[in-house]
């Protein structure tokens, strides 16, 4: 399940940034796809963020972040930010901007690529 208030806050920040996005239920939460690529998501009261994997160590060193190990294996370039750390729009905007900055360079999922080429 996911927090509908956080979902609306994320959608509002994406709209404010001018990002065209779609929502998709994934991982028991809701993901926001930008250019058909996972960008950010909401799982419970937690924000999932996709960012440049080159920043992985720097991002994971922050106290407000934890490793995304949804599959029991750490995923470079993905992290969870607990709701208490994104309780204001300025903090939430930071994470959304980080994800949007990386999105143009992010790869689409293999399934999506196969579907496009098939």
C-alpha positions as CSV (number, residue, x, y, z in Angstrom):
1,X,0.0,0.0,0.0
2,X,1.1,3.6,-0.3
3,X,0.3,6.9,1.3
4,X,-2.1,8.8,-1.0
5,X,-1.1,12.2,0.5
6,X,2.5,11.5,-0.4
7,X,1.4,10.3,-3.9
8,X,-0.4,13.6,-4.5
9,X,2.6,15.7,-3.2
10,X,4.9,13.8,-5.6
11,X,2.5,14.4,-8.5
12,X,2.3,18.1,-7.7
13,X,6.1,18.4,-7.5
14,X,6.5,16.6,-10.9
15,X,3.9,18.8,-12.4
16,X,5.6,21.9,-11.0
17,X,8.8,20.7,-12.6
18,X,7.0,20.4,-15.9
19,X,7.5,16.6,-16.1
20,X,5.1,14.6,-18.2
21,X,4.5,11.4,-16.2
22,X,2.3,8.4,-15.8
23,X,1.5,6.4,-12.7
24,X,1.9,2.7,-12.5
25,X,1.3,0.3,-9.6
26,X,4.5,-1.5,-8.9
27,X,6.1,-3.2,-5.9
28,X,2.9,-2.8,-3.8
29,X,3.1,0.9,-4.2
30,X,2.8,3.5,-7.0
31,X,5.6,4.5,-9.4
32,X,5.9,7.6,-11.4
33,X,7.3,7.0,-14.9
34,X,8.9,9.8,-16.9
35,X,9.6,9.0,-20.5
36,X,8.5,5.4,-19.9
37,X,11.3,5.0,-17.2
38,X,10.8,4.6,-13.5
39,X,11.7,7.9,-11.8
40,X,10.2,8.1,-8.3
41,X,7.7,6.1,-6.4
42,X,5.8,5.8,-3.2
43,X,5.7,2.7,-1.0
44,X,3.9,3.0,2.3
45,X,5.1,6.4,3.6
46,X,8.5,6.1,1.8
47,X,9.7,7.8,-1.3
48,X,11.7,5.6,-3.8
49,X,14.2,7.6,-5.8
50,X,16.1,6.6,-9.0
51,X,19.3,8.6,-9.4
52,X,22.7,8.4,-11.2
53,X,24.4,5.2,-9.9
54,X,27.7,7.2,-9.9
55,X,26.3,9.0,-6.9
56,X,25.4,5.8,-5.0
57,X,28.0,6.0,-2.2
58,X,27.4,9.8,-1.7
59,X,23.6,9.4,-1.6
60,X,23.7,6.3,0.7
61,X,25.9,8.2,3.1
62,X,23.1,10.5,4.0
63,X,21.2,9.8,7.2
64,X,17.8,10.3,5.5
65,X,18.4,7.6,3.0
66,X,18.5,3.8,3.0
67,X,19.5,1.3,0.4
68,X,16.8,0.0,-1.8
69,X,17.0,-3.7,-1.4
70,X,13.4,-4.6,-2.4
71,X,14.6,-7.8,-4.0
72,X,16.9,-8.6,-1.1
73,X,19.8,-7.4,-3.3
74,X,21.0,-3.8,-3.2
75,X,20.1,-1.8,-6.4
76,X,22.7,0.8,-7.3
77,X,21.1,4.1,-8.2
78,X,17.9,3.5,-6.2
79,X,17.2,4.5,-2.6
80,X,14.4,4.9,-0.1
81,X,13.8,8.1,1.7
82,X,11.5,7.8,4.8
83,X,8.5,10.1,5.0
84,X,9.8,11.9,8.1
85,X,12.6,13.3,6.0
86,X,10.4,14.7,3.2
87,X,7.8,16.3,5.3
88,X,8.1,19.7,3.5
89,X,8.0,20.5,-0.2
90,X,11.6,21.8,-0.3
91,X,13.0,18.4,0.8
92,X,10.7,16.5,-1.4
93,X,11.6,18.7,-4.4
94,X,15.3,18.0,-3.8
95,X,14.7,14.2,-4.4
96,X,12.4,14.7,-7.3
97,X,14.8,17.0,-9.0
98,X,17.6,14.5,-8.4
99,X,15.6,11.8,-10.1
100,X,14.5,14.1,-13.0
101,X,18.1,15.1,-13.6
102,X,19.1,11.5,-14.1
103,X,16.0,10.4,-16.0
104,X,17.2,11.4,-19.5
105,X,20.3,9.1,-19.1
106,X,18.4,6.3,-17.3
107,X,17.9,3.1,-19.3
108,X,14.4,1.8,-19.9
109,X,13.6,-1.7,-18.5
110,X,14.6,-4.6,-20.7
111,X,10.9,-5.6,-21.1
112,X,9.9,-2.1,-22.4
113,X,12.8,-2.1,-24.9
114,X,11.9,-5.6,-26.1
115,X,8.3,-4.6,-26.6
116,X,9.3,-1.4,-28.5
117,X,11.6,-3.4,-30.8
118,X,9.3,-6.4,-31.2
